[in-house]
Amino acid sequence: MLRKEGIDLFYSFYFPSVSCQKGLSNMAVTEERSPAKIWGIGVRQIVYMALGAALYGGLSWVTNIIQLPSAGNVSFRPAIVIPLFFGAVFGPWVGLFTGGIGNLLGDYISGYGIYWNWDIGNGLIGFIAGLAMLITWGRYNNSRNILIAEVFAAVGIVVGIGFAAYNDIWISKLSFATASIGELLPAAGSDLINGLILLPILLVAYNAAVRRFGRG
């Protein structure tokens, strides 16, 4: 009799506990894949925006002295991976801020002044890279998701640099050919090489850190 009561008591605690765990797990998955994860702006996103912009601005300043043959101030910029990474992992708004404000900071402290079309262009790079989250949900634990991030990064670079370069047709009075050959090709080419090589490395390293320490 006591044994039967003990078994009944065990089941009365066990099954509700299992149901609760499943419920919490389902809630976590739902939250993980909710639109708010992509489009929401909270304290965490603001922190990532500030961190990303500071990193991009500072690292851009370091390499802005390495100028590429072009019609304008086009520099060798491995730091382009920063808005690509922050966008792909933390969302399009974080990528937009990181690229736009980071470029503004980097150019300003380098003594270039402010070129709003290039700031917006860099913002577009981070924003479009962040649209990869519509498919990956910010998880890069397999080659498929990393490839998706690479595709969005490449599109972002071409669109963003194209926006900046072709606006210089009327801002800096460049011809279409000069904007294409003198700005778009060197800037986009350099960014594609740097970004598409460095982005998978950062994503793999980030995924390893997430698996080891957990995602905050």
MOFENZI-V876136 format. One record per residue. SS is DSSP state (A for helix, B for strand, O for the rest). PSI is psi in whole degrees, -180 to 180 (NA if undefined). D_CENTER is the distance of its C-alpha to the mean C-alpha in Angstrom with 2 decimals. Layout:
((SS;PSI;D_CENTER) (SS;PSI;D_CENTER))
//
This chain:
((O;-45;62.73) (A;-36;60.63) (A;-43;58.53) (A;-42;57.87) (A;-36;56.91) (A;-42;54.52) (A;-44;52.84) (A;-39;52.58) (A;-40;51.06) (A;-49;48.48) (A;-32;47.41) (A;-27;47.33) (A;-35;44.64) (A;-52;42.85) (A;-43;42.05) (A;-35;40.72) (A;-44;38.53) (A;-43;37.12) (A;-40;36.58) (A;-43;34.79) (A;-42;32.47) (A;-39;31.71) (A;-44;31.12) (A;-39;28.68) (A;-44;26.85) (A;-38;26.70) (A;-40;25.51) (A;-42;22.64) (A;-42;21.63) (A;-44;22.05) (A;-39;19.92) (A;-32;17.21) (O;27;17.26) (O;152;18.07) (A;-28;16.58) (A;-28;16.24) (A;-32;13.52) (A;-47;11.36) (A;-10;13.09) (O;149;14.70) (O;110;14.47) (O;-164;16.37) (A;-44;17.06) (A;-45;14.27) (A;-39;11.61) (A;-40;13.66) (A;-44;13.81) (A;-37;10.09) (A;-49;10.09) (A;-44;13.11) (A;-46;12.09) (A;-45;8.94) (A;-41;11.26) (A;-44;14.08) (A;-46;12.61) (A;-44;11.48) (A;-46;14.84) (A;-46;16.87) (A;-32;15.78) (A;-41;16.11) (A;-38;19.53) (A;-39;20.56) (A;1;20.26) (O;-17;21.12) (O;-17;24.70) (O;91;24.14) (B;142;24.83) (O;150;24.79) (O;116;27.75) (O;179;26.85) (O;-7;28.20) (O;-161;26.07) (O;75;24.06) (O;119;21.70) (B;160;20.71) (O;120;19.52) (O;83;16.00) (A;-23;14.42) (A;-8;12.11) (A;-22;10.12) (A;-22;8.17) (A;-55;6.90) (A;-31;4.88) (A;-47;3.94) (A;-48;3.64) (A;-35;2.94) (A;-49;1.77) (A;-34;3.60) (A;-38;5.39) (A;-2;6.16) (O;162;6.30) (A;-35;6.83) (A;-39;8.94) (A;-42;6.92) (A;-40;4.67) (A;-49;8.32) (A;-44;9.97) (A;-46;8.19) (A;-48;8.88) (A;-54;12.19) (A;-36;13.74) (A;-41;12.64) (A;-41;14.29) (A;-46;17.19) (A;-46;17.76) (A;-44;17.68) (A;-38;20.07) (A;-48;22.25) (A;-15;22.93) (O;-6;23.52) (O;14;26.19) (O;-21;24.86) (O;-163;25.07) (O;124;22.91) (O;97;21.97) (A;-33;20.50) (A;-34;19.80) (A;-31;17.58) (A;-47;15.78) (A;-40;15.25) (A;-43;14.42) (A;-34;11.57) (A;-41;10.43) (A;-36;10.83) (A;-50;8.74) (A;-38;5.50) (A;-48;7.35) (A;-38;8.50) (A;-36;5.62) (A;-19;5.08) (O;-13;8.77) (O;-26;8.79) (A;-21;9.22) (A;-23;12.52) (A;-41;13.75) (A;-20;12.21) (O;30;11.96) (O;11;9.30) (O;126;12.06) (O;57;12.11) (O;14;15.77) (O;162;17.17) (A;-30;17.12) (A;-49;16.84) (A;-36;13.44) (A;-40;12.20) (A;-40;13.99) (A;-44;12.46) (A;-39;8.89) (A;-42;10.80) (A;-48;12.59) (A;-36;9.94) (A;-44;8.47) (A;-44;12.19) (A;-43;13.01) (A;-43;10.47) (A;-47;12.01) (A;-45;15.45) (A;-47;15.29) (A;-47;13.84) (A;-37;16.25) (A;-42;18.93) (A;-48;18.79) (A;-47;19.23) (A;-45;21.85) (A;-20;23.96) (A;-22;24.11) (A;-11;25.75) (A;-41;28.60) (A;-23;29.95) (A;-49;28.38) (O;7;29.58) (O;41;32.19) (O;155;30.88) (O;165;32.21) (A;-42;30.13) (A;-42;30.88) (A;-41;29.90) (A;-37;26.57) (A;-52;25.91) (A;-35;27.37) (A;-19;27.04) (A;-55;23.48) (A;-51;21.47) (A;-51;22.56) (A;-40;22.20) (A;-49;18.88) (A;-40;17.18) (A;-47;19.06) (A;-43;18.05) (A;-37;14.32) (A;-44;14.60) (A;-51;16.60) (A;-49;14.54) (A;-46;11.08) (A;-19;12.61) (A;-45;14.67) (A;-30;12.47) (A;-49;9.36) (A;-35;11.87) (A;-46;13.50) (A;-39;10.77) (A;-42;10.10) (A;-43;13.90) (A;-41;14.45) (A;-43;12.21) (A;-39;14.06) (A;-40;17.27) (A;-39;16.80) (A;-43;16.19) (A;-34;19.31) (A;-44;21.29) (A;-11;20.66) (O;160;19.40) (O;121;16.50) (O;NA;17.25))
//
